[in-house]
Amino acid sequence: MLIAQQSNTTYSKKVLESTEIDMLFSFYEQEGNNAAVTGGEGTEELTDATSSLVLRMPMNEDGVLTVDVGLSAYTSASSSNVNPLDGSNSNATPFDASSGESRKDLLAYINPSIQFSSADRNTVWSANLYFSNEYDYTSFGIGGSYTRLFNEKNTEFSVISRVFLDKWNAIYPIELRDGFFDDRISGNGTYNPNFVPFVGESRNTYSLSFGLSQILGKRLQGGLFVDLVSQEGLLSTPFQRVYFGDTEAFFIDDFQLADDVERLPEKRLKIPVGGRLNYFLNDVVILRTYYRYYWDDWGLTSHTASIEAPVRLSDKFVLFPTYRFYTQSAADYFYAKEVASSTFQFYTSDYDLSAYDAHQYGMGIQYKDILANAKLLTFGLKSIDLRFNRYDRSDGLNAYIITLGTTFVGN
């Protein structure tokens, strides 16, 4: 007699069916004339080339291991003027880059993470580590997240926690370092700034993020989020100069020597809140909108609004026109060149903390092949994404960024 066997096990589709590889590259270039390194006046020319590799591998039916590694190499006319005297320039000036070694740097990072989903795919846990290093800054981070889907997966709630424990290797402007002397200094009197190096060089960041997304109808989806970010430690940038309005000015050639470096409070609380709303207009066009309000206890507030309208050209090609508007108030401690007084406790001439408006315009195109017919070794090409963005700020800073991303999937 044959007896049919019954199993209580149910089949669950893998969270990730096969290994995927993302290869990303971006090139960024900017120009402007309000460099913080030279006290709010001087060239902001900068180029940055970043490449990263993201590897996603299924650990089992429920788990995914992701490893993100990357390099970012930049050349900065602004940072070159930390020491405007270390190159071959015949005349030192804040509006030209020094040709010395301080004009370039390399950042390397690694970010491994693991993610596990419940059998019913309604609960997702993740944990990640982060480490990066460059010439004057090291960062170590750890984080985790919890996501819960309910209401037949129409509602999603998430909470993300992160901690970054960073360390400066403080580099000061050349004229504020011990033993500095140059017989070319000109000015009324003797150059003797009242400069005191920072005592601590650590910077810690703690963040907690909450998100709620909801399918509101067949064509409408929305989401809300709030972040709580607390920072403590050396929140000033040690090589950014400040010039006071109540002290004598001293020069080497056309380069003004620092009165001090920026001094900012050792604590900062940031609270951004916002939301997104996506509307599926038809089978061709989707409207994606986003808004964020930001507040911090340094007196800075900002508003961000953006819209993206992906246009489906065919089964494989999608066009991505985008626009983003940003406006912010000035932080309490921002002063233009020679406006701050030497008697103030806190001051900076970093125009990133000034009041300004910004517009960003972009266009992108994506190629996507679900069947991954094109091959690279044993991996099939799943998608190619190419985007261009132009960024214009009301203080004169202009930039553009080109990004190229490819995704390959294993057989």
C-alpha positions in Angstrom: 0.0 0.0 0.0 1.3 3.4 -0.9 0.8 6.3 1.5 1.1 9.8 0.1 3.4 12.0 2.2 2.4 15.5 3.0 4.9 18.3 4.0 4.1 21.2 6.2 6.9 23.2 4.6 6.1 26.0 2.1 8.3 27.3 -0.6 9.5 30.9 -0.3 11.0 32.7 -3.2 14.6 33.8 -2.5 15.0 37.4 -1.5 17.8 37.6 -4.1 17.8 34.8 -6.7 21.5 35.2 -7.9 24.6 37.4 -7.3 24.4 40.9 -8.6 27.2 43.4 -9.3 26.8 47.1 -9.6 29.6 49.1 -11.1 29.3 52.9 -10.5 31.3 55.8 -11.8 30.8 59.5 -11.3 32.7 62.7 -12.3 32.1 66.0 -10.5 33.4 69.4 -11.3 32.7 72.8 -9.7 33.9 76.4 -9.7 33.2 79.4 -7.6 35.0 82.2 -5.7 34.0 81.8 -2.1 36.4 79.2 -0.8 36.2 78.5 2.9 39.9 77.5 3.0 40.8 81.1 2.1 38.3 82.8 4.4 35.3 83.0 2.0 37.2 84.5 -0.9 39.1 82.5 -3.4 38.8 79.8 -6.0 36.5 76.8 -5.3 37.6 74.8 -8.4 37.4 71.1 -7.7 37.2 67.9 -9.7 36.3 64.5 -8.2 36.3 61.1 -9.8 34.6 58.3 -7.8 34.3 54.6 -8.7 32.6 52.0 -6.6 31.7 48.3 -6.8 28.7 46.9 -5.1 28.4 43.1 -4.7 25.2 41.5 -3.6 25.2 37.8 -2.9 22.4 35.5 -1.6 23.4 33.8 1.7 20.3 31.6 1.7 16.7 32.0 0.9 16.2 34.8 3.4 19.6 36.5 3.6 21.7 38.8 1.4 25.3 39.9 1.9 26.3 43.2 0.3 29.8 44.6 0.1 30.2 48.2 -1.2 33.8 49.3 -1.9 35.0 52.5 -3.6 37.7 55.1 -4.3 37.3 58.8 -4.7 40.2 60.9 -6.1 39.9 64.6 -6.1 42.0 67.6 -7.1 41.0 70.9 -5.3 42.3 74.3 -6.0 40.8 75.4 -2.7 42.4 72.8 -0.5 45.7 73.4 -2.3 45.8 76.8 -0.6 46.0 75.2 2.9 49.7 75.8 1.9 49.8 78.3 -0.9 53.6 78.4 -0.7 54.4 74.8 -1.3 54.3 74.9 -5.1 56.1 76.6 -8.0 53.7 79.5 -8.2 55.6 82.8 -8.5 52.8 84.8 -6.8 50.6 83.4 -4.0 47.0 84.3 -4.5 43.7 82.8 -3.2 42.3 82.9 -6.7 44.8 80.4 -8.1 45.6 76.9 -7.0 49.0 76.1 -5.5 50.8 73.4 -7.4 51.9 71.6 -4.3 50.8 68.2 -3.1 48.0 69.5 -0.9 45.9 70.0 -4.0 44.9 66.4 -4.2 43.7 63.5 -2.0 42.3 60.0 -2.2 39.4 58.6 -0.1 38.9 54.8 0.1 35.9 53.2 1.8 34.3 49.8 2.4 30.7 49.2 3.5 29.6 45.6 4.2 26.1 44.8 5.2 23.8 41.8 5.8 20.0 41.6 5.4 17.6 39.0 6.6 13.9 38.7 5.8 11.2 36.7 7.6 9.7 33.7 5.8 6.5 35.7 5.0 8.7 38.6 3.8 6.9 41.0 6.1 9.9 41.7 8.3 13.4 42.7 7.3 16.4 43.2 9.5 19.8 44.6 8.4 23.1 45.5 9.9 26.1 47.2 8.4 29.6 48.5 9.0 31.4 51.4 7.4 35.1 52.4 7.2 36.7 55.2 5.2 40.1 56.9 5.2 41.7 59.9 3.6 44.7 62.0 4.4 43.3 64.0 7.3 40.1 62.1 8.2 39.1 58.6 9.3 35.6 57.4 9.8 34.2 54.2 11.3 30.5 53.5 11.4 28.0 50.9 12.5 24.3 50.7 11.8 21.1 48.6 11.6 17.6 48.8 10.4 14.2 47.2 10.9 11.4 47.2 8.4 7.9 45.9 8.8 5.3 45.5 6.1 1.6 45.0 7.0 -1.9 45.8 5.7 -1.3 43.2 2.9 2.1 44.9 2.2 0.4 48.2 1.4 2.0 49.8 4.4 5.7 49.8 5.3 7.3 51.1 8.5 11.1 51.4 8.9 13.6 52.5 11.6 17.3 53.0 10.9 20.0 53.7 13.4 23.6 54.7 12.7 26.7 55.7 14.7 29.8 57.2 13.2 33.0 57.6 15.2 35.3 59.8 13.2 38.8 61.2 13.8 40.5 64.2 12.4 44.3 64.4 11.7 44.1 68.1 12.1 45.9 70.0 9.3 46.1 73.8 9.9 46.9 76.6 7.4 50.6 76.8 6.9 51.0 80.2 8.6 49.4 78.9 11.8 51.8 76.0 12.3 54.6 76.0 14.8 57.8 77.4 13.4 56.4 79.2 10.5 58.5 82.1 9.2 58.6 83.9 5.9 60.5 87.2 5.3 58.0 88.2 2.6 55.2 89.0 5.1 53.9 92.5 4.6 51.5 94.5 6.9 51.3 97.0 9.6 53.2 95.6 12.6 54.2 92.0 13.3 52.1 89.0 12.2 51.3 87.2 15.5 47.8 85.6 15.4 46.2 84.5 18.6 45.8 81.0 17.4 45.2 78.0 19.7 45.1 74.4 18.2 42.0 72.3 18.9 42.4 70.0 21.9 40.2 67.1 20.8 40.1 65.7 17.2 37.2 63.3 17.4 33.7 63.8 15.8 30.8 61.5 16.6 27.5 61.3 14.9 24.4 59.5 16.1 21.3 59.2 13.9 17.8 57.7 14.2 15.5 57.7 11.2 11.8 56.7 10.9 10.0 56.1 7.7 6.4 55.3 6.8 5.2 54.5 3.2 1.7 53.8 2.1 0.0 52.7 -1.1 -2.9 55.1 -1.3 -4.5 53.8 -4.5 -3.9 52.1 -7.8 -1.9 55.1 -9.0 -0.8 56.9 -5.9 2.0 56.0 -3.4 3.3 58.2 -0.6 5.8 58.3 2.3 6.8 60.3 5.3 10.1 60.4 7.2 11.8 62.1 10.1 15.5 62.0 11.1 17.1 62.8 14.4 20.9 63.5 14.1 23.1 64.5 17.0 26.8 65.4 16.5 29.5 66.1 19.0 33.2 66.8 19.0 35.3 68.7 16.5 32.7 70.0 14.1 34.9 72.8 12.8 37.2 72.2 9.8 40.7 72.9 11.0 42.1 74.3 7.7 39.4 76.8 6.9 40.6 80.3 7.6 38.7 83.2 9.1 39.6 86.9 8.7 38.5 89.4 11.4 37.3 92.9 10.8 39.1 94.3 13.9 42.6 93.1 13.3 45.4 94.1 10.9 45.8 92.3 7.6 49.0 90.6 6.7 50.0 89.2 3.3 52.6 87.1 1.4 52.3 88.4 -2.2 48.5 88.6 -2.7 47.6 86.0 -0.2 46.2 87.2 3.1 47.4 85.3 6.2 44.8 83.8 8.5 43.6 85.5 11.7 42.3 82.2 12.9 40.5 79.1 11.7 36.7 78.6 11.9 35.4 77.9 15.4 32.0 76.2 15.7 30.1 74.7 18.7 31.0 71.1 19.7 27.4 70.0 19.5 24.8 70.1 16.8 21.3 68.8 16.6 19.7 68.3 13.1 16.1 67.4 12.4 14.9 66.9 8.8 11.3 65.9 8.1 9.7 65.3 4.7 7.8 63.2 2.4 7.4 61.9 -1.1 4.4 61.3 -3.4 4.5 59.2 -6.5 1.7 59.3 -9.1 1.4 56.8 -11.9 0.0 59.0 -14.6 -0.2 56.3 -17.2 1.9 53.4 -18.6 4.4 56.0 -20.0 4.9 58.6 -17.3 5.3 58.5 -13.6 5.5 61.7 -11.4 7.8 61.5 -8.4 7.8 64.4 -6.0 9.8 65.0 -2.8 9.8 67.7 -0.1 12.1 68.1 2.9 12.2 70.7 5.7 15.4 70.9 7.7 16.2 72.6 11.1 19.2 72.6 13.3 20.3 74.3 16.5 22.9 76.4 14.7 20.1 78.5 13.3 20.1 77.0 9.8 16.8 76.1 8.2 16.2 74.8 4.7 13.6 73.7 2.2 14.1 71.1 -0.6 11.6 70.3 -3.3 12.2 68.1 -6.3 10.3 66.4 -9.1 11.3 63.6 -11.4 9.1 62.4 -14.3 10.4 59.1 -15.8 9.2 58.7 -19.3 9.0 55.1 -20.7 10.2 55.2 -24.3 10.0 51.5 -24.8 10.2 48.2 -22.9 14.0 48.8 -22.4 14.5 52.5 -22.4 13.4 55.1 -19.8 14.2 58.9 -19.8 14.6 60.7 -16.5 14.1 64.5 -16.5 14.6 66.0 -13.0 14.5 69.3 -11.2 15.4 70.2 -7.7 15.1 73.5 -5.8 16.9 74.2 -2.5 16.9 77.3 -0.3 18.5 77.8 3.2 19.0 80.5 5.8 22.4 81.3 7.2 23.7 79.7 10.3 24.1 81.9 13.3 27.9 81.7 13.1 28.4 82.6 9.4 30.3 85.8 8.6 31.6 87.0 5.3 35.3 87.9 5.1 36.4 90.5 7.7 32.9 90.8 9.2 33.4 88.6 12.3 35.2 90.1 15.4 38.1 88.6 17.2 36.0 88.8 20.4 33.3 86.3 19.1 33.2 82.8 20.4 32.1 81.1 17.2 32.7 82.1 13.5 33.0 80.6 10.1 33.3 82.0 6.5 32.2 78.7 4.9 29.5 79.7 2.3 27.9 76.2 2.7 26.6 77.7 6.0 25.4 81.0 4.3 22.0 81.9 3.0 21.6 80.9 -0.6 19.2 79.3 -3.2 20.1 76.5 -5.6 18.7 74.9 -8.7 19.6 71.5 -10.0 18.6 70.3 -13.5 19.1 66.8 -14.7 18.5 64.3 -17.4 19.1 60.6 -17.5 18.5 57.6 -19.6 18.2 53.9 -18.5 18.5 50.7 -20.4 17.0 47.7 -18.8 17.0 44.1 -20.0 15.1 41.7 -17.7 16.5 38.7 -19.5 20.1 40.0 -19.2 20.9 38.8 -22.7 24.2 40.7 -23.1 27.0 38.9 -21.2 30.2 39.8 -19.4 32.0 36.6 -18.6 29.3 34.6 -16.7 27.2 37.7 -15.8 24.4 39.1 -17.8 23.8 42.9 -18.2 20.7 43.8 -16.4 20.7 47.6 -16.7 22.7 50.7 -17.7 22.0 54.1 -16.1 23.6 57.3 -17.4 22.7 60.7 -15.8 23.8 64.3 -16.1 23.1 67.1 -13.5 23.8 70.8 -13.5 23.9 72.6 -10.2 23.7 76.5 -9.8 23.9 78.3 -6.5 23.0 82.0 -6.0 26.4 82.7 -4.3 28.2 81.9 -7.6 29.1 78.2 -7.1 28.3 76.1 -10.2 28.9 72.4 -10.7 28.0 69.4 -12.9 28.1 65.7 -12.2 28.0 62.8 -14.6 27.1 59.3 -13.3 27.2 56.0 -15.0 25.9 52.8 -13.4 25.7 49.3 -14.6 24.1 46.2 -13.0 25.2 42.6 -13.9 23.4 39.5 -12.7 24.9 36.0 -12.4 23.4 33.0 -14.0 
